[in-house]
Amino acid sequence: MAASSKRKKTRSTSRPTRTSGNPAKRPVVEAGPVTVGDWIGAARLRTLPLAIAPVLIGTGAARSTDPEFHWVIALACLAVAVLLQIGVNFTNDYSDGVRGTDAVRVGPARLTASGRVTPRIVLFTGLAFFALAGLAGLAIVVRTEQWWMLAVGAACIVAAWFYTGGKRPYGYAGLGEVFVFVFFGLVATLGTTWVQIFALPQQAWLGAIAAGLFACAVLLANNLRDIDQDRVVGKRTLTVLIGRRPTQVLFTLFVLAPFGIAVVLALLFPIAWLSLLALLAGLPAILIVWTYRQPKELVVALALTSLTSLAYAAALFWAFSA
C-alpha cells in the first residue's frame, strides 16, 4: 500500500504544469544572470550611427555658412541625440516586454522579455537617459537663449516614449516611419544647424531629408525581421500593413534616394561625390533585404544600413566644411 501510494504521488507530481494565456505573449525567461553584454545589447549600439549622422550633417551645414566651428554646441547636440536614442531603445525594450510582443525575437538581448531584469529597472534606465538628454538640451537652450526650443525638446521625449509606450503607441499603428523621419531626420539635423548659426540653409534641409530616409530604412529592416512575430501579437507596423515585397521596395528607395540628394549637393559642394562610397555598405544591405532566408540575416542588413548613414553623413560634413 505504501509503495503504491508513493508511485501515485510520483506520477501526479511529474505532470507538466498547465499555464493559461497566449503563449506568444508570455515572456521567455532565459537562464543565467544578466551581464554587461546584455545591457549593451539592449542599448542597441547598431542604431547609434542614426543619432550621430544628423548631427554631423547639421554641423557641416552650419559650417558651410559660418566657418567657425561651434564645437561645444555640436558636442551637446551629439549628446542629446545619442542619449535620446539609447533612451528610446530601453523604453522600447520595456514597453514591448510588458506587452509580450518581445517574447520571440531575433536580434539584440531583450532585458524585460527575458525575465532577468525587472520591468521597473528597465523603465527607469530609459527614463534616466531621457533625463540626461534633457539636461544636455537645456544646456544648449541656456547657451543659445533659444527658449522656444524647450518645446521641441519636450516633443522629442514625448515622441520617443509613445513610439511603443502608452495605451496607443504610434509604432503599433504603422506610423513609426513617419515619426522617425520627422525626429531623427528633420528635427535632429535642422535643430543642430539652427542652434549653431540661427539659420537653415538649403543644404541643411536636403541633408535632413537624407538622414531621415536612412533612419526609416533601418526601421523597415528591423520590422521586416520581426514581421511574422508582429503579426501574431498584433503589432501593426508599416511592414505588417503593406507586406514583405512592398517593404523591400520601400527599403530600396529609402537607401538609394539619399544618394540622389548627394548628386544634387555635389553641384555646389564637389566633395559630396565621396558620399557615393557609402554605397559599398548600402548595396549589400539592399541585396540582403531582397534575398534573405532567415530573419537573423536582416540584423546584418540593419547594421550595414546604419553604417551607410554614418559614412554618408561624414562625407557631407567634409563637403560642407571644405
C-alpha angles and dihedrals in degrees: 000000000000092000091048091050091050091051091051091050091050092051093048095050094047094064115110115253113248119226129195132221135052110322090210090060097048114101115245107233110214122205123246135040122294114266136204087255090058091054091048090049091051089052086060099217090190088075097052095088086066088062094045097046099066091047091053092048094044093048091047091051089051091051091050086065100031115026091203110106109228090198098165093056091041091054090047089052089050090051091051093049097046095043091049091050092052090045090053091051094052096044088047088053089051098045096044090043096055091044091052095236092121095055091109116026141146118221136034123018117280109215098189098042092046090061092224094108124042115245091238092060092048090049093049090049091055092046090049090057089048089053092050090049089050092053091050090048091049090053089054092050093049092049095046097033089224093142095169088069089073085078090051091051092049090050090052092054093045091050091048092053099044093050087091101348132089129036095296110029113191091219087069092053101057094262099108095102092050094055093040090054092049099044104028092038116027103022097040096046100038092041090055091051095045098053090053102046106005090234137091112218119194093256089061090055094048091047090048091055090050093049091049093051092052091050090051090049091054091050090050091052090049093049093044088056090053099037097115095047092044091054091052095051096040099250101151103201120169088259091055091048098049101028136230103298097048088047090054091050092047092047090053092051092048092052097044101039094072089060089056086054089050091055089055092047091049089067088069101023108036096192088065086083086077089069087075087074087073086073086079085077098027098057095052088050090054090047092052093049090054098042106031119132101182125043091233089067088068090064086070091048090051092051093046092050091050091051089047090058091050094049090046092050092048090053092050091047089055092045094050094044097047 
